[in-house]
Amino acid sequence: QRQLVESGGGLVQAGGSLRLSCAASGRPFSSYAMGWFRQAPGKEREFVAAITWPGGRVDYADSVKGRFTISRDNAKNTVYLQMNSLKPEDTAGYYCARKPGDSIARMSATYNSWGQGTQVTVSS
């Protein structure tokens, strides 16, 4: 069974940085995409970033473009989300997810494996 485990969340002041990690276990698909989503209290889950394998294409939500960077370490089966210049509005639970197929997708329904989430809180 494929599992995803996030880590790296925490409390940070506005303008600070955090790096989230998502470790994947289990037999991977031959091609897949990994995505990061976030959900704040009372709001819907929203797309943050995604990266494909083996293509290595990336995509970002406009709200994080230029501040967040998604990357992967194939040897470690881990995807990272480097978050810089954090803002209070970035406060949310962050979830990684995986979908089969080497194509970018922003819709959460297309992802079939999800982690348990890690909380990011940005104070003003």
C-alpha positions as CSV (number, residue, x, y, z in Angstrom):
1,Q,0.0,0.0,0.0
2,R,1.3,3.4,-1.0
3,Q,1.7,5.9,1.9
4,L,2.6,9.5,2.1
5,V,4.0,11.1,5.2
6,E,4.4,14.9,5.5
7,S,6.7,16.7,7.9
8,G,8.3,20.1,8.4
9,G,5.4,22.2,9.4
10,G,5.5,24.6,12.3
11,L,5.1,28.2,13.5
12,V,7.0,30.9,11.8
13,Q,6.9,34.7,11.7
14,A,5.8,36.5,8.5
15,G,8.7,36.7,6.1
16,G,10.2,33.5,7.3
17,S,10.8,30.1,5.6
18,L,9.8,26.5,6.1
19,R,10.6,23.4,4.1
20,L,7.9,20.7,4.0
21,S,8.8,17.1,3.1
22,C,6.6,14.3,1.8
23,A,8.1,10.8,2.0
24,A,6.4,8.2,-0.2
25,S,6.5,4.5,0.4
26,G,5.2,1.6,-1.5
27,R,5.5,0.6,-5.1
28,P,5.2,3.7,-7.3
29,F,3.5,4.0,-10.6
30,S,5.8,4.2,-13.6
31,S,4.8,7.8,-14.1
32,Y,3.1,10.0,-11.6
33,A,2.7,13.5,-10.3
34,M,3.0,14.7,-6.7
35,G,1.1,17.7,-5.5
36,W,0.9,19.9,-2.5
37,F,-2.5,21.3,-1.4
38,R,-3.5,23.3,1.6
39,Q,-6.7,23.9,3.6
40,A,-7.4,26.7,6.1
41,P,-10.2,26.5,8.6
42,G,-13.5,27.2,6.9
43,K,-12.1,27.2,3.5
44,E,-11.9,24.6,0.7
45,R,-8.7,22.7,-0.1
46,E,-6.7,24.5,-2.7
47,F,-3.9,23.6,-5.0
48,V,-0.4,24.9,-4.1
49,A,2.1,23.2,-6.4
50,A,2.8,20.0,-8.3
51,I,5.7,18.2,-10.0
52,T,5.7,15.3,-12.4
53,W,7.8,12.2,-12.8
54,P,9.7,11.5,-15.0
55,G,9.1,14.7,-16.8
56,G,9.9,17.0,-14.0
57,R,7.4,19.6,-15.0
58,V,6.2,22.0,-12.2
59,D,3.2,24.1,-11.7
60,Y,2.3,26.7,-9.0
61,A,-0.7,28.5,-7.8
62,D,-0.5,32.2,-8.5
63,S,-0.6,33.0,-4.8
64,V,2.7,31.2,-4.1
65,K,4.5,31.6,-7.4
66,G,7.9,33.2,-6.8
67,R,7.8,32.3,-3.1
68,F,7.4,28.5,-3.0
69,T,9.5,25.9,-4.8
70,I,8.6,22.2,-5.3
71,S,11.3,19.7,-5.9
72,R,11.9,16.0,-5.6
73,D,14.6,13.5,-4.6
74,N,14.0,10.3,-6.5
75,A,16.5,8.3,-4.6
76,K,14.7,9.2,-1.3
77,N,11.2,9.0,-2.8
78,T,10.6,12.4,-1.3
79,V,9.1,15.6,-2.5
80,Y,9.8,19.0,-0.9
81,L,8.1,22.3,-0.7
82,Q,10.4,25.1,0.1
83,M,8.3,28.1,1.3
84,N,9.9,31.5,1.5
85,S,8.6,34.9,2.3
86,L,5.7,33.4,4.2
87,K,2.6,35.4,4.8
88,P,-0.2,35.0,7.5
89,E,-2.5,34.0,4.7
90,D,-0.3,30.9,4.0
91,T,-1.5,29.5,7.4
92,A,-3.2,26.2,6.7
93,G,-2.8,22.4,6.9
94,Y,-0.6,21.3,4.0
95,Y,-1.2,18.0,2.4
96,C,0.8,16.1,-0.2
97,A,-0.9,13.8,-2.7
98,R,0.0,11.5,-5.6
99,K,-1.7,10.7,-8.8
100,P,-0.9,8.3,-11.6
101,G,0.2,9.6,-14.9
102,D,2.9,12.1,-15.8
103,S,0.6,15.1,-16.2
104,I,0.1,18.2,-14.1
105,A,-3.3,18.4,-12.3
106,R,-4.7,21.1,-10.1
107,M,-7.9,19.3,-9.2
108,S,-7.6,17.4,-5.9
109,A,-10.1,14.8,-7.1
110,T,-7.5,13.5,-9.6
111,Y,-5.1,12.5,-6.8
112,N,-5.8,9.1,-5.2
113,S,-3.2,9.0,-2.4
114,W,-3.0,11.6,0.4
115,G,-0.9,12.2,3.4
116,Q,-2.2,13.1,6.9
117,G,-1.1,16.7,6.6
118,T,1.2,19.0,8.5
119,Q,0.2,22.4,10.0
120,V,1.9,25.6,8.9
121,T,1.1,28.7,11.0
122,V,2.5,32.1,10.0
123,S,2.3,34.9,12.6
124,S,2.1,38.5,11.7
